[in-house]
Amino acid sequence: MDSGKSASSDPLIVLIKSSLSGNGATTFGHLVLYTSFGVVRGRPGFAFIQGLLNHGGERPEIELPPEVIELSDVSVEHYSNHLPTASFERLYLRLDDVQGFAIVGPAG
């Protein structure tokens, strides 16, 4: 992985980590990720959160590659006209495709 690309996702990972409670709940409602193909809205997924909370202890049941973020309850607004919107229960996204991000609303 290109170290320049991975460094660009560091603020996102730091922000998500700092928003987690001890049980893995986030303090925000959902993430908005701006990618090369569209705007992605969702919540950090269970496997992704478990990977962030795991501090060298037990290995999680599902281990994601470090360059991938898992999102749950996802909607995608595609930039192209052929598929304007899509919804997914779970979406896996390469962090190097994230060009910007926002945090929306309080958890609830």
N, C-alpha and C positions, 0 to 999 in steps of 0.2 A: 504494500500500500504506500502511496506517495505521502511522505511525512507532511508536506505542505497542505495537502487535502485533509489529513486527519486532524491537523492543528486547527483547521477552520471549524470543526465540529466541537472542539473542546469547550467553548462557552456554553453550548447547548447541554452537554453532558454535565458540566459543573452546575448549571442552573437547575437541571432536573434533580441531581443528587442533593443539592441544598434545599430543595422543596420537599424532600421525602421525610415522613415521620418514621419512627422506629418500626412500625408495622408495614411500611411500604406505601402508605397512602400519600397522595400528592396534595399540596396546598392550593393547586390551581384546578380549573375545570378541564381544559384541554389545550393541546398544542396546535399551533398553525405552522406548518412547515412549507416554505416556498422552495419548490424544486424546479428542475429543468422541464418537467412535463406538466406541472400544474400545482395547485394549492391543495395541500393535504391537511385535513383536520382530524384529530383523534387523541386518544389518551395513551400514555406509555403502557405497553403491554406487561403482563405478569412476568414472563421470562426475562424481559429487559430489566424490569425493576429488581427482580431477584439477583440478576447479575451485578447490578449496581450495589445492592446491599451486601452481597457476599464479599467478605473481607478476608479471603484466603481460607475460609472454613470449608464446610461441605460443598461439594460441587452441586449446582442446581440440577434438577431433573432434565431441563432443556437448556442447553448452553448455546447462546448465540455467538457468532463471530463478533469480535470487537468493532468491526466496521459497519454493523447492522443495527438498526433500531426497530423494535417491534412496536406497532401501534394497534390499539383495539378500538372498535366502534368508529371506523374510519369513513370519511367522505373525501372524495377527490374531485376537484373541479379542474378538468383538463383544459389546457390552453388551446388544443386543437378542436375543431368543430365535429370530428367524427364521433367523439364520445364526451359530451359536455360534462356529465357528472357520473360518478360511480360510488357505490357503497360497499364496504367490506367489513366483515366481522374482525378480521385480523389482516394486517399488511406489514410486510417486512421491507424496509427501505435502507439503501446504502447511505451511510452518513455523508459520504463525499458528494452526494447529489443534493444535499440540503444547502441552499444558497442564502437562506434567511429564515428566521423563526419569530414567533410571537407566543405569548402565554395569554390565555383568555379565561376570565372569570374565576371566582373562587370554587373550590371543590364543594360538591354538595349533591 
